[in-house]
Amino acid sequence: MNRFLQPLLLIVALTMLSSYRPMTSVSQLVADWQRAKDYTKEYLDAMPEDGTGYKPTPDVRSFAEQMLHLASANFGFAASATGKPNPYTGKSLEKMDDLKTKAALTKVVMESYDFVIDGLKGLTDAQLAENVKMGNREIPRELAYAKAFEHQTHHRGQATVYLRMKGVKPPNEKLF
């Protein structure tokens, strides 16, 4: 690459990165997370009390542990995206046996969604483009929320198998 083209490409790349604009709005993200919360609640309601400890095989998480992992990540991602303190910092929700009853499990999972939603409601659309620290990366806040959404969807999807193996019909899909 010639000496003129290389600096020009660098300037173009830096300009593109610095002019990141969110692809969505806070109100749309709040609506999506509320829908995800409602959908996850249907999964929690569908699993019988005696199914919260169910594991399809010994080497995987139980249904409760799947949901607690989902909740823990919701808290972690939202804390990083907003700067608000994670109420469960230093605690492994998956290992907290007192959270594995259906009532306690439902409570903490719903709290995790409320934490995400409340964090979003405190933002402006412009703030979605601001970079936040996620582990050893700096990414736009909107991307942090997208990764959190992808994560909770993944684990709720895994819970579909748990319900089916317990003879329970999973909730119908909620795209809108």
NORPE-V350292 format. One record per residue. RES is the residue in three letters. PSI is psi in whole degrees, -180 to 180 (999 if undefined). NEAR is the number of other ideal C-beta (glycine too) atoms within 8 Angstrom. Layout:
# NORPE-V350292
RES&PSI&NEAR, RES&PSI&NEAR
This chain:
# NORPE-V350292
MET&136&4, ASN&165&5, ARG&-22&5, PHE&-42&6, LEU&-39&8, GLN&-51&9, PRO&-35&8, LEU&-45&8, LEU&-38&9, LEU&-43&8, ILE&-44&8, VAL&-45&8, ALA&-45&8, LEU&-37&8, THR&-43&8, MET&-42&8, LEU&-37&7, SER&-14&6, SER&27&6, TYR&133&8, ARG&136&5, PRO&147&11, MET&-9&4, THR&-177&7, SER&163&8, VAL&-43&11, SER&-37&6, GLN&-41&8, LEU&-41&13, VAL&-45&11, ALA&-42&8, ASP&-43&9, TRP&-33&13, GLN&-41&10, ARG&-43&10, ALA&-39&13, LYS&-49&12, ASP&-41&9, TYR&-45&11, THR&-37&14, LYS&-38&11, GLU&-37&10, TYR&-46&15, LEU&-42&12, ASP&-34&7, ALA&-33&10, MET&125&15, PRO&156&6, GLU&-43&6, ASP&-2&6, GLY&-7&12, THR&-29&13, GLY&3&9, TYR&135&12, LYS&125&9, PRO&-36&7, THR&157&5, PRO&-25&4, ASP&12&3, VAL&168&7, ARG&152&8, SER&169&11, PHE&-48&14, ALA&-44&11, GLU&-36&10, GLN&-49&13, MET&-36&15, LEU&-35&16, HIS&-44&12, LEU&-48&15, ALA&-44&13, SER&-43&13, ALA&-39&12, ASN&-48&14, PHE&-46&13, GLY&-48&9, PHE&-46&15, ALA&-36&15, ALA&-43&13, SER&-39&11, ALA&-28&13, THR&-21&9, GLY&0&6, LYS&145&8, PRO&137&5, ASN&121&9, PRO&-11&7, TYR&24&8, THR&133&7, GLY&1&3, LYS&137&6, SER&100&6, LEU&-37&12, GLU&-25&9, LYS&-1&5, MET&98&10, ASP&-29&5, ASP&-11&6, LEU&3&11, LYS&3&13, THR&158&9, LYS&-43&9, ALA&-47&6, ALA&-39&10, LEU&-49&15, THR&-42&11, LYS&-51&8, VAL&-35&12, VAL&-43&15, MET&-37&10, GLU&-37&10, SER&-40&13, TYR&-39&14, ASP&-38&9, PHE&-43&14, VAL&-50&14, ILE&-45&12, ASP&-38&8, GLY&-43&12, LEU&-42&12, LYS&-20&8, GLY&4&6, LEU&160&11, THR&164&6, ASP&-40&8, ALA&-34&7, GLN&-19&8, LEU&-24&16, ALA&-13&10, GLU&145&8, ASN&143&7, VAL&158&12, LYS&123&7, MET&103&11, GLY&-122&4, ASN&19&2, ARG&157&6, GLU&123&6, ILE&158&9, PRO&142&12, ARG&-39&14, GLU&-40&12, LEU&-36&8, ALA&-44&14, TYR&-35&15, ALA&-42&8, LYS&-39&10, ALA&-42&14, PHE&-43&11, GLU&-42&8, HIS&-49&11, GLN&-34&13, THR&-41&9, HIS&-49&8, HIS&-33&13, ARG&-39&13, GLY&-40&7, GLN&-34&9, ALA&-20&14, THR&-43&10, VAL&-42&8, TYR&-47&14, LEU&-47&14, ARG&-40&10, MET&-20&8, LYS&5&10, GLY&20&4, VAL&134&10, LYS&125&5, PRO&157&10, PRO&152&8, ASN&152&4, GLU&145&4, LYS&86&9, LEU&-24&3, PHE&999&3
